[in-house]
Amino acid sequence: MTHEDVIRQGKDDYFSQKGRYANPYPRGSEKFNAYERGWMQSLKSVKKPYPQVSGGSKSLADKYRSLPNWKGPGDSDD
């Protein structure tokens, strides 16, 4: 699997897992970082929250979005 394939997997998994982060690669590996990059790119492309998961807890994506300094697509880095 190429670096680009792993990024695409992360992007796709963000949507198929409804914002739940589950990186299948060993922490610190190149594939771990590539997967996370793809997942975060999808996260930043969508601003609406996912429905709450069972038990009323928020997905990791929704927790990330609720951080005070979160910036989404079109937000400046300044």
N, C-alpha and C positions, 0 to 999 in steps of 0.2 A: 504494500500500500504506500503510495507516494505521500509526500508532505501535503500536497494540495488535496489529495483524497481524504486525509485525516481532518483537514480544515473543513471540508465539505461535510464530513460525517458529523462534526461538532455543530455546524450550522443546522443540518437536518435534524439531529437529535434534540436540539433546543425546541423545535416545533413538535416533533413526534412525542416528546416526553413532557410537553406542556410546561416548559420552563424549569423542569427538575434537572439539576446538574448531577450527572453520573459519569465522570470521566473514567473510561475503561483502561487507561494506560498508566504505567508506573509513574508516580510523582517525580518530577524533575527530568523526565525523559523528553526528547524532542517531540515525540508523538503526543505526550501529555500537553505540552505547550501549544502545539498546533491545534489539538482538539479544543482546548480552552479558548484559543483565539477565534476559532469558528463559532463556538457557542456564544462568546461575548459579542461577536459581530451581529448575530441574530438577535441577541438581547437588546442591543442598542438600536436595532432597526424597528422595534415594536415598542410603543409606549403604553399600550393598554395592559392592564393586569390580567393574569389568568384567573379563572375561578378558583376559589380556595379549595385545597385538597381536603380529604377526609380528616376530621379532627379539628378543622378550622385553622390549621397552620398555613402560613404563606409559603409559596414556592421560593426557592433561592432567588429566582429572577425578580419576584415582587419585593423581596427583602432588599435586594440590590437597588432597585428603582426607588425605594423609600429613603435611601441615604441622602442627607442634605446636599451633598455636592455631586449628585448624579447628573450626568449630561447625556442626552440622547442625540439622535441624528439631527443635524442642522444647528446644534448648540455650538457656540464658539469655545475654543480652548483658552481664551483670554480671560 
